[in-house]
Amino acid sequence: MKWQQGRSAVDGMLSRKELERVPASREQVAGDAPKVTAIIELAERVLDEMSPF
């Protein structure tokens, strides 16, 4: 999926507080890896359900 095709879905998740923007930090990313992985998997499922992109 191209970014522009999924952007509206991600923007929607941000506006509904399902995702949040955070500053980049190597230490934080390393500590939050399991949470980030779960969020990515959820976003992939949502986007898959929105197909036919």
N, C-alpha and C positions, 0 to 999 in steps of 0.2 A: 504494500500500500504506500502510495506517495504521501509525503507530509501534508500537502494542501488538501488531500482527500480526507485525512483524519483530523485535521486541525479543528474543524467545528466540533467534533466529538470531544477532543481534549479541552477545548475552550468551554464546552458545556459542563464537563466534569469539574473544571476549575470553578465555574460560577456556582455549581451546586455543592461546592466544598467537598467533593469526592477526592479531589487532588489539591495539593497546595504547591505554590512556587516557593522554593528555598534556595538560598545562595549555595554555590558550589563549594565543597570542602572535601578534600580527600579523606580526612579523618572521619567526618560525619558519614560520608558515603560508605566507608568500610564498616562502620558500626551499624548503619541502617540497611545493609545489603539484604537481609531477609525480608524486611518490610518493603523495600524498593522492588525486589523480585516479585512479591505478592501483588503489588500495585501494577506492575507491568503486565503480569499474567491476567489480572482483572481487565485492564485496558484492552489487551489483545482479545479477550472473550467478547467484550462489548463491541469492539470494532468488527469482529467476525460476524456477530449477530446483525450488524448493520449492512453487511454485504448486500449488494452486488458490486462493490468497488473493484 
